[in-house]
């Protein structure tokens, strides 16, 4: 029997799910634990399910975490963690692929919205301008789609975009895939992908290698009318460079779902440049994954990974302990 502790403020439905799923183990909820019992329950717990354990456990002495063997994240990303808080023996697993289908839908929606310039022509009509023959849009059929980070999200985007008969260029860590793509490479092939792609999707984790991956040089390599979509993490793109490129290249456009300073990690949303004054940008509040019932689906995916751990099976999404 294992002691499983949920450290985020789970909903009633999520609590009921966890109790039923882990019925042969002790499942506790930190938010429901009396203040004088919290340290005791942390010390007794060896499996943690969390959204952001760095913040959820910041008030406690890290000596209370010495019995942690697994931290299973609800989030697919892990750049928000302070790894030094947790013992070296503790595995940390991201919720790999849990939100890929809904994020892929959001990504394709952004591509189509920007290709068809829906925001631009909507605003012109609001001004009383009905410019049918002048309102030229982009044909998606036959275009080249470049995906930086060909994991679960990239593969789901590919499935959806195949209906437009696009060519697919993809980058991953190995340079290999069993998926039907027109090109597969690694980050060493980034320049080639950028120069050839009409649409570029960023769905790669934020690491030391990928922070600032797309800056002025990379943006200049892209086609003048390229569309760049980021559903990964803001700092993969250099903020200033993107703003200046969008401003000086009016035919270039971007869809940004992941921002540089967000409430989840920093407690606030902040941009350093007036992106929303630009007509060639569409933004969303990092909600590409958020569809009806997604939280319980995410909890289910995380719980399944914990079950693999309990059964001494290989778990998914184990992350490196340093960025």
C-alpha positions in Angstrom: 0.0 0.0 0.0 1.3 3.4 -1.0 0.6 6.9 0.3 -0.5 9.2 -2.6 -0.9 12.9 -1.9 -2.7 15.3 -4.2 -1.1 18.7 -3.5 -3.2 21.0 -5.7 -6.8 22.1 -4.8 -8.7 19.3 -6.6 -12.3 19.6 -7.4 -14.9 17.3 -5.8 -15.1 15.3 -9.1 -11.4 14.9 -9.2 -11.2 13.8 -5.6 -13.8 11.2 -6.2 -12.0 9.9 -9.2 -8.6 9.6 -7.4 -10.2 7.8 -4.5 -11.9 5.3 -6.8 -8.8 4.8 -9.0 -6.4 4.3 -6.1 -8.7 2.5 -3.9 -6.1 0.0 -2.6 -3.8 2.9 -1.6 -4.1 5.8 0.8 -5.1 8.9 -1.1 -4.9 12.2 0.7 -5.5 15.9 -0.3 -3.3 18.5 1.1 -5.9 21.3 0.8 -8.3 19.2 3.0 -5.7 18.4 5.6 -5.7 20.3 8.9 -2.8 22.7 9.3 -1.2 20.8 12.2 -1.4 17.5 10.1 0.1 18.8 6.9 3.8 18.2 7.8 3.0 14.7 9.0 1.2 13.8 5.8 3.9 15.2 3.6 6.5 13.1 5.5 4.4 9.9 5.0 3.7 10.4 1.3 5.8 8.8 -1.4 3.8 9.7 -4.5 2.7 13.2 -5.2 0.2 14.4 -7.8 0.6 18.1 -8.5 0.1 21.0 -10.9 2.9 23.1 -9.7 4.6 21.5 -6.7 7.1 24.3 -6.5 4.4 26.7 -5.4 2.1 24.2 -3.8 4.8 23.1 -1.4 6.9 26.3 -1.1 5.8 27.0 2.5 7.2 23.7 3.8 10.7 22.6 4.7 12.1 20.4 1.9 13.3 17.9 4.5 9.6 16.8 4.6 9.9 15.6 1.0 12.6 13.1 1.7 10.3 10.1 1.1 9.0 11.3 -2.2 9.6 8.7 -4.9 7.4 10.1 -7.7 6.0 13.5 -8.5 3.4 13.2 -11.2 2.6 16.5 -12.8 -0.9 17.3 -14.2 0.9 19.7 -16.6 2.6 18.6 -19.8 5.3 21.2 -19.3 7.8 21.2 -16.4 9.9 24.4 -16.8 8.1 25.9 -13.8 9.8 23.4 -11.4 12.6 24.1 -8.9 14.1 20.6 -9.0 16.4 21.3 -6.1 13.4 21.2 -3.8 13.0 17.5 -4.2 15.3 14.5 -3.4 17.5 13.2 -6.2 15.9 9.8 -6.0 12.5 11.3 -6.8 11.3 10.7 -10.3 9.4 13.6 -11.9 7.0 12.8 -14.7 5.2 15.3 -17.0 1.6 14.5 -18.1 2.8 13.6 -21.6 0.3 13.9 -24.4 -2.6 14.5 -22.0 -3.9 17.6 -23.8 -2.6 17.0 -27.3 -6.0 16.6 -29.2 -7.4 19.9 -27.9 -4.2 21.7 -28.3 -3.9 20.5 -31.9 -7.4 21.8 -32.6 -6.5 25.2 -31.2 -3.3 25.3 -33.3 -5.1 24.5 -36.5 -7.8 27.2 -35.6 -5.0 29.7 -35.3 -3.4 28.7 -38.6 -6.7 29.0 -40.4 -7.7 32.2 -38.7 -4.4 33.9 -39.7 -4.3 32.4 -43.2 -7.8 33.6 -43.9 -7.1 36.9 -42.1 -10.4 36.6 -40.2 -9.5 39.2 -37.5 -8.3 41.8 -40.1 -11.4 41.6 -42.3 -13.8 41.4 -39.4 -12.4 44.7 -38.1 -12.6 46.3 -41.5 -16.2 45.3 -41.8 -16.8 46.7 -38.4 -15.6 50.0 -39.9 -18.2 49.7 -42.7 -15.7 48.4 -45.3 -17.0 45.6 -47.6 -14.0 44.9 -49.8 -14.8 41.5 -51.3 -12.4 41.4 -54.2 -9.6 43.2 -52.3 -9.9 40.9 -49.2 -7.4 38.3 -50.5 -6.7 35.4 -48.2 -4.2 32.5 -48.1 -4.9 29.0 -49.5 -3.9 26.4 -47.1 -4.1 23.4 -49.5 -0.7 22.2 -50.6 1.2 24.4 -48.2 4.2 23.2 -46.1 3.7 22.7 -42.4 6.8 22.8 -40.2 6.6 21.4 -36.7 9.3 22.1 -34.1 8.9 19.3 -31.5 7.2 16.3 -33.1 5.7 14.8 -30.0 2.0 14.1 -29.2 0.9 17.6 -30.1 2.8 17.8 -33.3 1.5 14.4 -34.4 -2.1 15.5 -33.7 -1.7 18.7 -35.6 -0.4 16.7 -38.5 -3.4 14.4 -38.5 -5.8 17.4 -38.7 -3.8 19.3 -41.3 -3.4 16.3 -43.6 -7.0 17.0 -44.8 -5.5 20.1 -46.5 -2.9 18.0 -48.4 0.0 19.8 -46.7 3.6 18.7 -46.8 4.9 18.1 -43.3 8.4 18.8 -42.1 9.2 17.8 -38.5 12.0 18.1 -35.9 12.5 15.9 -32.9 15.4 14.8 -30.7 16.2 11.6 -32.7 15.6 12.7 -36.2 13.5 9.6 -36.7 9.8 8.8 -36.7 7.4 6.1 -37.9 4.9 8.8 -38.9 4.2 9.7 -42.5 6.1 12.9 -43.0 7.9 14.5 -45.9 11.0 15.4 -43.8 12.2 14.5 -40.3 15.3 16.0 -38.7 16.7 17.4 -35.5 17.2 20.9 -34.3 20.4 20.9 -36.4 17.9 21.1 -39.3 16.0 24.1 -37.9 17.2 26.6 -40.6 16.1 24.2 -43.4 12.6 23.8 -41.8 12.2 27.6 -41.3 13.1 28.5 -44.9 10.8 25.9 -46.4 7.7 26.2 -44.2 4.6 28.3 -44.8 3.3 27.5 -41.3 5.6 26.8 -38.3 4.3 25.3 -35.1 6.3 25.3 -31.9 5.4 22.4 -29.7 8.7 21.6 -28.1 9.5 21.7 -24.4 11.3 24.7 -22.9 14.9 23.6 -22.0 18.3 25.2 -21.9 18.7 24.2 -25.5 15.3 25.6 -26.7 15.2 28.9 -24.7 15.6 31.7 -27.2 15.5 29.2 -30.1 13.7 31.6 -32.4 15.2 35.0 -32.5 15.9 37.7 -35.1 18.1 35.5 -37.3 15.6 32.6 -37.4 12.7 34.9 -38.1 14.5 36.5 -41.0 15.0 33.0 -42.4 11.3 32.5 -42.6 9.1 33.4 -45.6 7.8 36.9 -45.6 4.2 35.7 -45.3 4.9 32.8 -43.0 2.6 32.0 -40.0 4.3 31.2 -36.7 2.2 29.4 -33.9 3.5 28.9 -30.4 1.6 26.5 -28.1 4.6 25.5 -26.1 6.3 28.1 -23.9 6.9 31.8 -24.4 10.6 32.0 -23.9 11.3 29.6 -26.8 10.8 32.8 -28.9 12.7 36.0 -28.1 9.9 38.5 -27.2 11.5 41.7 -28.6 12.6 40.0 -31.8 9.1 38.6 -32.5 7.5 42.0 -31.8 9.9 43.9 -34.1 9.6 41.3 -36.8 5.8 41.4 -36.8 5.9 45.2 -36.9 8.3 45.4 -39.8 6.9 42.5 -41.7 3.1 43.1 -42.1 2.6 40.0 -44.2 4.1 37.8 -41.5 1.8 36.7 -38.7 1.8 34.9 -35.4 -0.6 33.0 -33.1 0.6 33.0 -29.6 -1.0 30.9 -26.9 2.1 30.6 -24.6 3.5 33.9 -23.2 6.7 35.0 -21.6 5.3 36.0 -18.2 2.2 34.1 -17.2 0.2 33.7 -13.9 0.9 30.0 -13.5 4.7 30.5 -13.0 5.0 34.2 -12.2 1.6 35.1 -10.6 0.8 37.7 -13.3 0.4 38.2 -17.0 2.8 40.8 -18.5 4.0 41.7 -22.0 6.9 44.1 -22.6 5.7 45.1 -26.1 2.3 46.2 -27.4 1.6 43.0 -29.3 -2.1 43.5 -29.3 -1.8 46.7 -31.3 -0.5 44.7 -34.2 -3.0 43.5 -36.8 -0.9 40.4 -37.7 -1.1 38.8 -34.3 -3.8 36.6 -32.7 -3.4 35.7 -29.0 -5.0 33.4 -26.5 -4.5 33.1 -22.7 -2.6 29.7 -22.8 -6.0 28.0 -23.0 -5.3 25.7 -26.0 -5.8 22.7 -23.8 -8.9 23.9 -22.1 -12.0 22.2 -23.3 -15.0 20.7 -21.5 -14.0 18.0 -19.0 -10.3 18.3 -19.8 -9.3 18.6 -16.2 -10.7 15.2 -15.3 -9.2 13.8 -18.5 -5.8 15.2 -17.5 -6.2 13.7 -14.0 -7.0 10.3 -15.6 -3.9 10.4 -17.7 -1.8 11.3 -14.7 -3.3 8.6 -12.6 -2.7 6.0 -15.3 1.0 6.9 -15.2 1.1 6.6 -11.4 -0.5 3.2 -11.8 2.4 2.2 -14.0 4.7 3.2 -11.3 2.8 1.2 -8.7 3.0 -1.8 -11.0 6.7 -1.4 -11.5 6.1 -0.7 -15.2 7.9 1.9 -17.3 6.3 5.3 -16.7 5.9 8.0 -19.4 7.2 11.5 -19.5 10.1 11.3 -17.0 11.9 14.6 -17.2 15.5 15.6 -16.7 16.1 17.3 -13.4 17.8 20.3 -14.8 16.9 22.7 -17.6 
